[in-house]
């Protein structure tokens, strides 16, 4: 994926975490590309502990998909995680058989 901030962009491999709400990037990556957190939120981690993290906006590209603005958590370590909000914005899902990302057509139950 390609992550765009206000100053630059970086290509990165990102681990998909379909249980995570937000996409998480490192402080150093945020600084390098110009993602500036404008909000602090308290987040619950998988181990049950809570921690505060900054939330900013980035743009993301995946293959032929156009860039979309996504909320990103700016976290303390170098792990990059792609959360369900970003998957939804890009209209992607994880194929449970091969683990690859693939496009999906959203459901609309009323029109």
PDB file as gemmi writes it, atoms N, CA and C in Angstrom:
CRYST1    1.000    1.000    1.000  90.00  90.00  90.00 P 1                      
ATOM      1  N   UNK A   1       0.840  -1.168   0.000  1.00  0.00           N  
ATOM      2  CA  UNK A   1       0.000   0.000   0.000  1.00  0.00           C  
ATOM      3  C   UNK A   1       0.886   1.232   0.000  1.00  0.00           C  
ATOM      4  N   UNK A   2       0.321   2.307  -0.467  1.00  0.00           N  
ATOM      5  CA  UNK A   2       1.022   3.589  -0.463  1.00  0.00           C  
ATOM      6  C   UNK A   2       0.275   4.525   0.482  1.00  0.00           C  
ATOM      7  N   UNK A   3       0.989   5.051   1.468  1.00  0.00           N  
ATOM      8  CA  UNK A   3       0.417   5.982   2.437  1.00  0.00           C  
ATOM      9  C   UNK A   3       0.896   7.394   2.112  1.00  0.00           C  
ATOM     10  N   UNK A   4      -0.041   8.324   2.018  1.00  0.00           N  
ATOM     11  CA  UNK A   4       0.268   9.719   1.716  1.00  0.00           C  
ATOM     12  C   UNK A   4      -0.020  10.575   2.936  1.00  0.00           C  
ATOM     13  N   UNK A   5       0.929  11.421   3.298  1.00  0.00           N  
ATOM     14  CA  UNK A   5       0.714  12.430   4.321  1.00  0.00           C  
ATOM     15  C   UNK A   5       0.664  13.795   3.664  1.00  0.00           C  
ATOM     16  N   UNK A   6       0.833  14.836   4.448  1.00  0.00           N  
ATOM     17  CA  UNK A   6       0.807  16.196   3.910  1.00  0.00           C  
ATOM     18  C   UNK A   6       2.082  16.539   3.161  1.00  0.00           C  
ATOM     19  N   UNK A   7       3.217  15.854   3.473  1.00  0.00           N  
ATOM     20  CA  UNK A   7       4.505  16.184   2.859  1.00  0.00           C  
ATOM     21  C   UNK A   7       5.011  15.165   1.854  1.00  0.00           C  
ATOM     22  N   UNK A   8       4.706  13.916   2.055  1.00  0.00           N  
ATOM     23  CA  UNK A   8       5.323  12.868   1.238  1.00  0.00           C  
ATOM     24  C   UNK A   8       4.455  11.624   1.265  1.00  0.00           C  
ATOM     25  N   UNK A   9       4.944  10.580   0.608  1.00  0.00           N  
ATOM     26  CA  UNK A   9       4.280   9.280   0.668  1.00  0.00           C  
ATOM     27  C   UNK A   9       5.321   8.195   0.844  1.00  0.00           C  
ATOM     28  N   UNK A  10       4.870   7.048   1.320  1.00  0.00           N  
ATOM     29  CA  UNK A  10       5.737   5.877   1.473  1.00  0.00           C  
ATOM     30  C   UNK A  10       4.956   4.644   1.059  1.00  0.00           C  
ATOM     31  N   UNK A  11       5.645   3.722   0.383  1.00  0.00           N  
ATOM     32  CA  UNK A  11       5.091   2.403   0.107  1.00  0.00           C  
ATOM     33  C   UNK A  11       5.415   1.517   1.303  1.00  0.00           C  
ATOM     34  N   UNK A  12       4.446   0.741   1.740  1.00  0.00           N  
ATOM     35  CA  UNK A  12       4.662  -0.087   2.924  1.00  0.00           C  
ATOM     36  C   UNK A  12       3.831  -1.355   2.847  1.00  0.00           C  
ATOM     37  N   UNK A  13       4.373  -2.422   3.417  1.00  0.00           N  
ATOM     38  CA  UNK A  13       3.587  -3.632   3.627  1.00  0.00           C  
ATOM     39  C   UNK A  13       2.904  -3.470   4.972  1.00  0.00           C  
ATOM     40  N   UNK A  14       1.600  -3.734   4.994  1.00  0.00           N  
ATOM     41  CA  UNK A  14       0.820  -3.522   6.206  1.00  0.00           C  
ATOM     42  C   UNK A  14       0.081  -4.809   6.544  1.00  0.00           C  
ATOM     43  N   UNK A  15       0.187  -5.230   7.792  1.00  0.00           N  
ATOM     44  CA  UNK A  15      -0.522  -6.406   8.272  1.00  0.00           C  
ATOM     45  C   UNK A  15      -1.995  -6.050   8.456  1.00  0.00           C  
ATOM     46  N   UNK A  16      -2.889  -6.837   7.867  1.00  0.00           N  
ATOM     47  CA  UNK A  16      -4.325  -6.605   8.025  1.00  0.00           C  
ATOM     48  C   UNK A  16      -4.770  -7.184   9.360  1.00  0.00           C  
ATOM     49  N   UNK A  17      -5.444  -6.355  10.149  1.00  0.00           N  
ATOM     50  CA  UNK A  17      -6.001  -6.783  11.428  1.00  0.00           C  
ATOM     51  C   UNK A  17      -7.495  -6.492  11.382  1.00  0.00           C  
ATOM     52  N   UNK A  18      -8.281  -7.491  10.987  1.00  0.00           N  
ATOM     53  CA  UNK A  18      -9.713  -7.263  10.776  1.00  0.00           C  
ATOM     54  C   UNK A  18     -10.479  -7.081  12.086  1.00  0.00           C  
ATOM     55  N   UNK A  19      -9.805  -7.217  13.233  1.00  0.00           N  
ATOM     56  CA  UNK A  19     -10.442  -6.924  14.525  1.00  0.00           C  
ATOM     57  C   UNK A  19     -10.170  -5.483  14.950  1.00  0.00           C  
ATOM     58  N   UNK A  20      -9.190  -4.836  14.322  1.00  0.00           N  
ATOM     59  CA  UNK A  20      -8.855  -3.448  14.678  1.00  0.00           C  
ATOM     60  C   UNK A  20      -9.795  -2.490  13.944  1.00  0.00           C  
ATOM     61  N   UNK A  21     -10.239  -1.471  14.641  1.00  0.00           N  
ATOM     62  CA  UNK A  21     -11.100  -0.464  14.015  1.00  0.00           C  
ATOM     63  C   UNK A  21     -10.266   0.451  13.127  1.00  0.00           C  
ATOM     64  N   UNK A  22      -9.185   1.000  13.669  1.00  0.00           N  
ATOM     65  CA  UNK A  22      -8.356   1.960  12.938  1.00  0.00           C  
ATOM     66  C   UNK A  22      -7.131   1.309  12.314  1.00  0.00           C  
ATOM     67  N   UNK A  23      -6.578   1.976  11.332  1.00  0.00           N  
ATOM     68  CA  UNK A  23      -5.263   1.643  10.805  1.00  0.00           C  
ATOM     69  C   UNK A  23      -4.245   2.332  11.699  1.00  0.00           C  
ATOM     70  N   UNK A  24      -3.126   1.647  11.999  1.00  0.00           N  
ATOM     71  CA  UNK A  24      -2.103   2.191  12.885  1.00  0.00           C  
ATOM     72  C   UNK A  24      -0.785   2.322  12.143  1.00  0.00           C  
ATOM     73  N   UNK A  25      -0.170   3.490  12.280  1.00  0.00           N  
ATOM     74  CA  UNK A  25       1.162   3.695  11.724  1.00  0.00           C  
ATOM     75  C   UNK A  25       2.097   4.128  12.849  1.00  0.00           C  
ATOM     76  N   UNK A  26       3.387   4.049  12.595  1.00  0.00           N  
ATOM     77  CA  UNK A  26       4.370   4.414  13.613  1.00  0.00           C  
ATOM     78  C   UNK A  26       4.541   5.933  13.679  1.00  0.00           C  
ATOM     79  N   UNK A  27       5.081   6.373  14.804  1.00  0.00           N  
ATOM     80  CA  UNK A  27       5.370   7.800  14.990  1.00  0.00           C  
ATOM     81  C   UNK A  27       6.366   8.269  13.937  1.00  0.00           C  
ATOM     82  N   UNK A  28       7.391   7.455  13.668  1.00  0.00           N  
ATOM     83  CA  UNK A  28       8.417   7.861  12.695  1.00  0.00           C  
ATOM     84  C   UNK A  28       7.845   7.963  11.280  1.00  0.00           C  
ATOM     85  N   UNK A  29       6.981   7.030  10.888  1.00  0.00           N  
ATOM     86  CA  UNK A  29       6.356   7.117   9.568  1.00  0.00           C  
ATOM     87  C   UNK A  29       5.455   8.342   9.480  1.00  0.00           C  
ATOM     88  N   UNK A  30       4.677   8.587  10.530  1.00  0.00           N  
ATOM     89  CA  UNK A  30       3.805   9.768  10.556  1.00  0.00           C  
ATOM     90  C   UNK A  30       4.632  11.035  10.381  1.00  0.00           C  
ATOM     91  N   UNK A  31       5.737  11.125  11.097  1.00  0.00           N  
ATOM     92  CA  UNK A  31       6.614  12.292  11.005  1.00  0.00           C  
ATOM     93  C   UNK A  31       7.198  12.427   9.597  1.00  0.00           C  
ATOM     94  N   UNK A  32       7.661  11.308   9.012  1.00  0.00           N  
ATOM     95  CA  UNK A  32       8.295  11.332   7.688  1.00  0.00           C  
ATOM     96  C   UNK A  32       7.352  11.806   6.588  1.00  0.00           C  
ATOM     97  N   UNK A  33       6.097  11.365   6.632  1.00  0.00           N  
ATOM     98  CA  UNK A  33       5.185  11.702   5.529  1.00  0.00           C  
ATOM     99  C   UNK A  33       4.278  12.891   5.849  1.00  0.00           C  
ATOM    100  N   UNK A  34       4.300  13.358   7.101  1.00  0.00           N  
ATOM    101  CA  UNK A  34       3.525  14.538   7.449  1.00  0.00           C  
ATOM    102  C   UNK A  34       2.106  14.255   7.896  1.00  0.00           C  
ATOM    103  N   UNK A  35       1.909  13.169   8.633  1.00  0.00           N  
ATOM    104  CA  UNK A  35       0.604  12.916   9.258  1.00  0.00           C  
ATOM    105  C   UNK A  35       0.671  13.514  10.658  1.00  0.00           C  
ATOM    106  N   UNK A  36      -0.165  14.514  10.899  1.00  0.00           N  
ATOM    107  CA  UNK A  36      -0.149  15.220  12.171  1.00  0.00           C  
ATOM    108  C   UNK A  36      -1.417  14.856  12.952  1.00  0.00           C  
ATOM    109  N   UNK A  37      -1.267  14.167  14.087  1.00  0.00           N  
ATOM    110  CA  UNK A  37      -2.456  13.860  14.891  1.00  0.00           C  
ATOM    111  C   UNK A  37      -3.139  15.149  15.349  1.00  0.00           C  
ATOM    112  N   UNK A  38      -4.460  15.186  15.214  1.00  0.00           N  
ATOM    113  CA  UNK A  38      -5.211  16.362  15.641  1.00  0.00           C  
ATOM    114  C   UNK A  38      -6.226  16.020  16.725  1.00  0.00           C  
ATOM    115  N   UNK A  39      -6.147  14.798  17.219  1.00  0.00           N  
ATOM    116  CA  UNK A  39      -7.072  14.341  18.249  1.00  0.00           C  
ATOM    117  C   UNK A  39      -6.387  13.239  19.047  1.00  0.00           C  
ATOM    118  N   UNK A  40      -6.644  13.202  20.342  1.00  0.00           N  
ATOM    119  CA  UNK A  40      -6.151  12.109  21.178  1.00  0.00           C  
ATOM    120  C   UNK A  40      -7.351  11.270  21.605  1.00  0.00           C  
ATOM    121  N   UNK A  41      -7.223   9.953  21.436  1.00  0.00           N  
ATOM    122  CA  UNK A  41      -8.307   9.053  21.823  1.00  0.00           C  
ATOM    123  C   UNK A  41      -7.748   7.948  22.716  1.00  0.00           C  
ATOM    124  N   UNK A  42      -8.595   7.463  23.589  1.00  0.00           N  
ATOM    125  CA  UNK A  42      -8.219   6.335  24.458  1.00  0.00           C  
ATOM    126  C   UNK A  42      -8.649   5.064  23.747  1.00  0.00           C  
ATOM    127  N   UNK A  43      -7.721   4.145  23.575  1.00  0.00           N  
ATOM    128  CA  UNK A  43      -7.971   2.910  22.837  1.00  0.00           C  
ATOM    129  C   UNK A  43      -7.753   1.722  23.762  1.00  0.00           C  
ATOM    130  N   UNK A  44      -8.542   0.680  23.553  1.00  0.00           N  
ATOM    131  CA  UNK A  44      -8.366  -0.566  24.302  1.00  0.00           C  
ATOM    132  C   UNK A  44      -7.557  -1.519  23.427  1.00  0.00           C  
ATOM    133  N   UNK A  45      -6.513  -2.104  23.988  1.00  0.00           N  
ATOM    134  CA  UNK A  45      -5.662  -3.036  23.260  1.00  0.00           C  
ATOM    135  C   UNK A  45      -6.180  -4.463  23.409  1.00  0.00           C  
ATOM    136  N   UNK A  46      -5.660  -5.354  22.595  1.00  0.00           N  
ATOM    137  CA  UNK A  46      -6.111  -6.744  22.605  1.00  0.00           C  
ATOM    138  C   UNK A  46      -5.893  -7.420  23.956  1.00  0.00           C  
ATOM    139  N   UNK A  47      -4.875  -6.986  24.697  1.00  0.00           N  
ATOM    140  CA  UNK A  47      -4.622  -7.601  26.005  1.00  0.00           C  
ATOM    141  C   UNK A  47      -5.485  -7.004  27.113  1.00  0.00           C  
ATOM    142  N   UNK A  48      -6.392  -6.078  26.754  1.00  0.00           N  
ATOM    143  CA  UNK A  48      -7.310  -5.503  27.714  1.00  0.00           C  
ATOM    144  C   UNK A  48      -6.845  -4.191  28.325  1.00  0.00           C  
ATOM    145  N   UNK A  49      -5.585  -3.832  28.121  1.00  0.00           N  
ATOM    146  CA  UNK A  49      -5.100  -2.559  28.663  1.00  0.00           C  
ATOM    147  C   UNK A  49      -5.575  -1.408  27.777  1.00  0.00           C  
ATOM    148  N   UNK A  50      -5.577  -0.218  28.346  1.00  0.00           N  
ATOM    149  CA  UNK A  50      -5.981   0.971  27.595  1.00  0.00           C  
ATOM    150  C   UNK A  50      -4.784   1.892  27.451  1.00  0.00           C  
ATOM    151  N   UNK A  51      -4.779   2.640  26.362  1.00  0.00           N  
ATOM    152  CA  UNK A  51      -3.675   3.557  26.102  1.00  0.00           C  
ATOM    153  C   UNK A  51      -4.197   4.684  25.233  1.00  0.00           C  
ATOM    154  N   UNK A  52      -3.596   5.847  25.358  1.00  0.00           N  
ATOM    155  CA  UNK A  52      -3.994   6.986  24.552  1.00  0.00           C  
ATOM    156  C   UNK A  52      -3.141   7.024  23.279  1.00  0.00           C  
ATOM    157  N   UNK A  53      -3.773   7.376  22.166  1.00  0.00           N  
ATOM    158  CA  UNK A  53      -3.058   7.474  20.892  1.00  0.00           C  
ATOM    159  C   UNK A  53      -3.570   8.687  20.136  1.00  0.00           C  
ATOM    160  N   UNK A  54      -2.713   9.225  19.291  1.00  0.00           N  
ATOM    161  CA  UNK A  54      -3.102  10.334  18.440  1.00  0.00           C  
ATOM    162  C   UNK A  54      -3.783   9.816  17.188  1.00  0.00           C  
ATOM    163  N   UNK A  55      -4.759  10.563  16.686  1.00  0.00           N  
ATOM    164  CA  UNK A  55      -5.435  10.210  15.441  1.00  0.00           C  
ATOM    165  C   UNK A  55      -5.253  11.357  14.457  1.00  0.00           C  
ATOM    166  N   UNK A  56      -4.810  11.028  13.259  1.00  0.00           N  
ATOM    167  CA  UNK A  56      -4.660  11.998  12.186  1.00  0.00           C  
ATOM    168  C   UNK A  56      -5.262  11.436  10.921  1.00  0.00           C  
ATOM    169  N   UNK A  57      -5.031  12.111   9.808  1.00  0.00           N  
ATOM    170  CA  UNK A  57      -5.575  11.646   8.530  1.00  0.00           C  
ATOM    171  C   UNK A  57      -4.450  11.403   7.540  1.00  0.00           C  
ATOM    172  N   UNK A  58      -4.608  10.351   6.758  1.00  0.00           N  
ATOM    173  CA  UNK A  58      -3.680  10.032   5.679  1.00  0.00           C  
ATOM    174  C   UNK A  58      -4.517   9.647   4.469  1.00  0.00           C  
ATOM    175  N   UNK A  59      -3.877   9.583   3.333  1.00  0.00           N  
ATOM    176  CA  UNK A  59      -4.523   9.028   2.150  1.00  0.00           C  
ATOM    177  C   UNK A  59      -3.834   7.719   1.851  1.00  0.00           C  
ATOM    178  N   UNK A  60      -4.577   6.791   1.235  1.00  0.00           N  
ATOM    179  CA  UNK A  60      -4.043   5.465   1.003  1.00  0.00           C  
ATOM    180  C   UNK A  60      -4.371   5.015  -0.416  1.00  0.00           C  
ATOM    181  N   UNK A  61      -3.456   4.281  -1.013  1.00  0.00           N  
ATOM    182  CA  UNK A  61      -3.673   3.672  -2.318  1.00  0.00           C  
ATOM    183  C   UNK A  61      -3.414   2.177  -2.195  1.00  0.00           C  
ATOM    184  N   UNK A  62      -4.208   1.409  -2.904  1.00  0.00           N  
ATOM    185  CA  UNK A  62      -3.989  -0.031  -2.970  1.00  0.00           C  
ATOM    186  C   UNK A  62      -4.295  -0.464  -4.397  1.00  0.00           C  
ATOM    187  N   UNK A  63      -3.277  -0.850  -5.133  1.00  0.00           N  
ATOM    188  CA  UNK A  63      -3.468  -1.252  -6.522  1.00  0.00           C  
ATOM    189  C   UNK A  63      -4.078  -0.127  -7.336  1.00  0.00           C  
ATOM    190  N   UNK A  64      -5.153  -0.451  -8.030  1.00  0.00           N  
ATOM    191  CA  UNK A  64      -5.818   0.531  -8.879  1.00  0.00           C  
ATOM    192  C   UNK A  64      -6.816   1.399  -8.129  1.00  0.00           C  
ATOM    193  N   UNK A  65      -7.000   1.156  -6.839  1.00  0.00           N  
ATOM    194  CA  UNK A  65      -7.979   1.930  -6.081  1.00  0.00           C  
ATOM    195  C   UNK A  65      -7.480   3.349  -5.881  1.00  0.00           C  
ATOM    196  N   UNK A  66      -8.380   4.278  -6.043  1.00  0.00           N  
ATOM    197  CA  UNK A  66      -8.047   5.686  -5.883  1.00  0.00           C  
ATOM    198  C   UNK A  66      -7.689   5.984  -4.440  1.00  0.00           C  
ATOM    199  N   UNK A  67      -6.952   7.045  -4.239  1.00  0.00           N  
ATOM    200  CA  UNK A  67      -6.606   7.455  -2.883  1.00  0.00           C  
ATOM    201  C   UNK A  67      -7.858   7.884  -2.135  1.00  0.00           C  
ATOM    202  N   UNK A  68      -7.937   7.491  -0.886  1.00  0.00           N  
ATOM    203  CA  UNK A  68      -9.050   7.850  -0.008  1.00  0.00           C  
ATOM    204  C   UNK A  68      -8.470   8.330   1.306  1.00  0.00           C  
ATOM    205  N   UNK A  69      -9.113   9.292   1.920  1.00  0.00           N  
ATOM    206  CA  UNK A  69      -8.678   9.761   3.230  1.00  0.00           C  
ATOM    207  C   UNK A  69      -9.165   8.787   4.295  1.00  0.00           C  
ATOM    208  N   UNK A  70      -8.253   8.432   5.179  1.00  0.00           N  
ATOM    209  CA  UNK A  70      -8.572   7.483   6.251  1.00  0.00           C  
ATOM    210  C   UNK A  70      -8.083   8.036   7.587  1.00  0.00           C  
ATOM    211  N   UNK A  71      -8.756   7.702   8.674  1.00  0.00           N  
ATOM    212  CA  UNK A  71      -8.214   8.034   9.993  1.00  0.00           C  
ATOM    213  C   UNK A  71      -7.123   7.029  10.344  1.00  0.00           C  
ATOM    214  N   UNK A  72      -6.011   7.511  10.904  1.00  0.00           N  
ATOM    215  CA  UNK A  72      -4.932   6.612  11.316  1.00  0.00           C  
ATOM    216  C   UNK A  72      -4.527   6.916  12.744  1.00  0.00           C  
ATOM    217  N   UNK A  73      -4.267   5.859  13.504  1.00  0.00           N  
ATOM    218  CA  UNK A  73      -3.680   5.998  14.832  1.00  0.00           C  
ATOM    219  C   UNK A  73      -2.183   6.123  14.663  1.00  0.00           C  
ATOM    220  N   UNK A  74      -1.585   7.000  15.417  1.00  0.00           N  
ATOM    221  CA  UNK A  74      -0.131   7.124  15.422  1.00  0.00           C  
ATOM    222  C   UNK A  74       0.346   6.479  16.707  1.00  0.00           C  
ATOM    223  N   UNK A  75       1.012   5.314  16.558  1.00  0.00           N  
ATOM    224  CA  UNK A  75       1.345   4.494  17.719  1.00  0.00           C  
ATOM    225  C   UNK A  75       2.817   4.465  18.046  1.00  0.00           C  
ATOM    226  N   UNK A  76       3.150   3.893  19.192  1.00  0.00           N  
ATOM    227  CA  UNK A  76       4.504   3.976  19.735  1.00  0.00           C  
ATOM    228  C   UNK A  76       5.530   3.035  19.096  1.00  0.00           C  
ATOM    229  N   UNK A  77       5.124   1.986  18.414  1.00  0.00           N  
ATOM    230  CA  UNK A  77       6.129   1.078  17.850  1.00  0.00           C  
ATOM    231  C   UNK A  77       6.056   1.116  16.324  1.00  0.00           C  
ATOM    232  N   UNK A  78       6.855   0.278  15.674  1.00  0.00           N  
ATOM    233  CA  UNK A  78       6.960   0.328  14.217  1.00  0.00           C  
ATOM    234  C   UNK A  78       5.950  -0.544  13.485  1.00  0.00           C  
ATOM    235  N   UNK A  79       5.089  -1.251  14.225  1.00  0.00           N  
ATOM    236  CA  UNK A  79       4.098  -2.105  13.575  1.00  0.00           C  
ATOM    237  C   UNK A  79       3.099  -1.266  12.792  1.00  0.00           C  
ATOM    238  N   UNK A  80       2.793  -1.714  11.573  1.00  0.00           N  
ATOM    239  CA  UNK A  80       1.762  -1.085  10.752  1.00  0.00           C  
ATOM    240  C   UNK A  80       0.598  -2.055  10.685  1.00  0.00           C  
ATOM    241  N   UNK A  81      -0.578  -1.590  11.035  1.00  0.00           N  
ATOM    242  CA  UNK A  81      -1.772  -2.433  11.017  1.00  0.00           C  
ATOM    243  C   UNK A  81      -2.854  -1.764  10.191  1.00  0.00           C  
ATOM    244  N   UNK A  82      -3.491  -2.534   9.335  1.00  0.00           N  
ATOM    245  CA  UNK A  82      -4.591  -2.044   8.513  1.00  0.00           C  
ATOM    246  C   UNK A  82      -5.891  -2.505   9.145  1.00  0.00           C  
ATOM    247  N   UNK A  83      -6.698  -1.563   9.615  1.00  0.00           N  
ATOM    248  CA  UNK A  83      -7.929  -1.888  10.322  1.00  0.00           C  
ATOM    249  C   UNK A  83      -9.151  -1.934   9.414  1.00  0.00           C  
ATOM    250  N   UNK A  84     -10.257  -2.326  10.004  1.00  0.00           N  
ATOM    251  CA  UNK A  84     -11.497  -2.562   9.268  1.00  0.00           C  
ATOM    252  C   UNK A  84     -12.069  -1.281   8.659  1.00  0.00           C  
ATOM    253  N   UNK A  85     -11.866  -0.129   9.310  1.00  0.00           N  
ATOM    254  CA  UNK A  85     -12.359   1.129   8.742  1.00  0.00           C  
ATOM    255  C   UNK A  85     -11.721   1.386   7.379  1.00  0.00           C  
ATOM    256  N   UNK A  86     -10.418   1.173   7.280  1.00  0.00           N  
ATOM    257  CA  UNK A  86      -9.726   1.370   6.010  1.00  0.00           C  
ATOM    258  C   UNK A  86     -10.197   0.357   4.977  1.00  0.00           C  
ATOM    259  N   UNK A  87     -10.360  -0.906   5.378  1.00  0.00           N  
ATOM    260  CA  UNK A  87     -10.874  -1.913   4.446  1.00  0.00           C  
ATOM    261  C   UNK A  87     -12.235  -1.485   3.901  1.00  0.00           C  
ATOM    262  N   UNK A  88     -13.112  -1.006   4.778  1.00  0.00           N  
ATOM    263  CA  UNK A  88     -14.441  -0.558   4.339  1.00  0.00           C  
ATOM    264  C   UNK A  88     -14.350   0.627   3.390  1.00  0.00           C  
ATOM    265  N   UNK A  89     -13.509   1.604   3.715  1.00  0.00           N  
ATOM    266  CA  UNK A  89     -13.365   2.792   2.864  1.00  0.00           C  
ATOM    267  C   UNK A  89     -12.864   2.403   1.476  1.00  0.00           C  
ATOM    268  N   UNK A  90     -11.939   1.457   1.416  1.00  0.00           N  
ATOM    269  CA  UNK A  90     -11.405   1.002   0.128  1.00  0.00           C  
ATOM    270  C   UNK A  90     -12.280  -0.057  -0.538  1.00  0.00           C  
ATOM    271  N   UNK A  91     -13.349  -0.476   0.158  1.00  0.00           N  
ATOM    272  CA  UNK A  91     -14.242  -1.539  -0.320  1.00  0.00           C  
ATOM    273  C   UNK A  91     -13.455  -2.820  -0.624  1.00  0.00           C  
ATOM    274  N   UNK A  92     -12.677  -3.221   0.386  1.00  0.00           N  
ATOM    275  CA  UNK A  92     -11.901  -4.455   0.314  1.00  0.00           C  
ATOM    276  C   UNK A  92     -12.331  -5.387   1.434  1.00  0.00           C  
ATOM    277  N   UNK A  93     -12.140  -6.683   1.197  1.00  0.00           N  
ATOM    278  CA  UNK A  93     -12.361  -7.683   2.245  1.00  0.00           C  
ATOM    279  C   UNK A  93     -11.233  -8.693   2.184  1.00  0.00           C  
ATOM    280  N   UNK A  94     -11.071  -9.429   3.266  1.00  0.00           N  
ATOM    281  CA  UNK A  94     -10.064 -10.486   3.317  1.00  0.00           C  
ATOM    282  C   UNK A  94     -10.724 -11.775   2.861  1.00  0.00           C  
ATOM    283  N   UNK A  95     -10.149 -12.413   1.860  1.00  0.00           N  
ATOM    284  CA  UNK A  95     -10.635 -13.715   1.421  1.00  0.00           C  
ATOM    285  C   UNK A  95     -10.223 -14.735   2.477  1.00  0.00           C  
ATOM    286  N   UNK A  96     -11.180 -15.425   3.108  1.00  0.00           N  
ATOM    287  CA  UNK A  96     -10.830 -16.335   4.202  1.00  0.00           C  
ATOM    288  C   UNK A  96     -10.066 -17.586   3.755  1.00  0.00           C  
ATOM    289  N   UNK A  97     -10.080 -17.888   2.470  1.00  0.00           N  
ATOM    290  CA  UNK A  97      -9.396 -19.088   1.979  1.00  0.00           C  
ATOM    291  C   UNK A  97      -7.915 -18.822   1.765  1.00  0.00           C  
ATOM    292  N   UNK A  98      -7.589 -17.730   1.025  1.00  0.00           N  
ATOM    293  CA  UNK A  98      -6.182 -17.479   0.717  1.00  0.00           C  
ATOM    294  C   UNK A  98      -5.592 -16.297   1.488  1.00  0.00           C  
ATOM    295  N   UNK A  99      -6.416 -15.577   2.272  1.00  0.00           N  
ATOM    296  CA  UNK A  99      -5.920 -14.477   3.088  1.00  0.00           C  
ATOM    297  C   UNK A  99      -5.595 -13.209   2.315  1.00  0.00           C  
ATOM    298  N   UNK A 100      -5.943 -13.165   1.029  1.00  0.00           N  
ATOM    299  CA  UNK A 100      -5.636 -11.986   0.208  1.00  0.00           C  
ATOM    300  C   UNK A 100      -6.780 -10.990   0.239  1.00  0.00           C  
ATOM    301  N   UNK A 101      -6.439  -9.732  -0.031  1.00  0.00           N  
ATOM    302  CA  UNK A 101      -7.466  -8.699  -0.124  1.00  0.00           C  
ATOM    303  C   UNK A 101      -8.126  -8.751  -1.487  1.00  0.00           C  
ATOM    304  N   UNK A 102      -9.440  -8.564  -1.488  1.00  0.00           N  
ATOM    305  CA  UNK A 102     -10.168  -8.537  -2.746  1.00  0.00           C  
ATOM    306  C   UNK A 102     -11.308  -7.527  -2.637  1.00  0.00           C  
ATOM    307  N   UNK A 103     -11.710  -6.941  -3.767  1.00  0.00           N  
ATOM    308  CA  UNK A 103     -12.806  -5.971  -3.726  1.00  0.00           C  
ATOM    309  C   UNK A 103     -14.129  -6.637  -3.390  1.00  0.00           C  
ATOM    310  N   UNK A 104     -15.033  -5.856  -2.813  1.00  0.00           N  
ATOM    311  CA  UNK A 104     -16.379  -6.356  -2.566  1.00  0.00           C  
ATOM    312  C   UNK A 104     -17.385  -5.282  -2.950  1.00  0.00           C  
ATOM    313  N   UNK A 105     -18.590  -5.716  -3.232  1.00  0.00           N  
ATOM    314  CA  UNK A 105     -19.680  -4.802  -3.518  1.00  0.00           C  
ATOM    315  C   UNK A 105     -20.470  -4.642  -2.224  1.00  0.00           C  
ATOM    316  N   UNK A 106     -20.577  -3.398  -1.716  1.00  0.00           N  
ATOM    317  CA  UNK A 106     -21.279  -3.210  -0.442  1.00  0.00           C  
ATOM    318  C   UNK A 106     -22.773  -3.531  -0.577  1.00  0.00           C  
ATOM    319  N   UNK A 107     -23.342  -3.976   0.532  1.00  0.00           N  
ATOM    320  CA  UNK A 107     -24.782  -4.216   0.596  1.00  0.00           C  
ATOM    321  C   UNK A 107     -25.511  -2.932   0.953  1.00  0.00           C  
ATOM    322  N   UNK A 108     -26.658  -2.729   0.358  1.00  0.00           N  
ATOM    323  CA  UNK A 108     -27.551  -1.639   0.726  1.00  0.00           C  
ATOM    324  C   UNK A 108     -28.931  -2.237   0.831  1.00  0.00           C  
ATOM    325  N   UNK A 109     -29.467  -2.260   2.031  1.00  0.00           N  
ATOM    326  CA  UNK A 109     -30.723  -2.971   2.256  1.00  0.00           C  
ATOM    327  C   UNK A 109     -31.962  -2.123   1.964  1.00  0.00           C  
ATOM    328  N   UNK A 110     -31.790  -0.842   1.804  1.00  0.00           N  
ATOM    329  CA  UNK A 110     -32.917   0.029   1.459  1.00  0.00           C  
ATOM    330  C   UNK A 110     -32.396   1.133   0.557  1.00  0.00           C  
ATOM    331  N   UNK A 111     -33.253   1.602  -0.334  1.00  0.00           N  
ATOM    332  CA  UNK A 111     -32.819   2.673  -1.240  1.00  0.00           C  
ATOM    333  C   UNK A 111     -33.929   3.643  -1.445  1.00  0.00           C  
TER     334      UNK A 111                                                      
END                                                                             
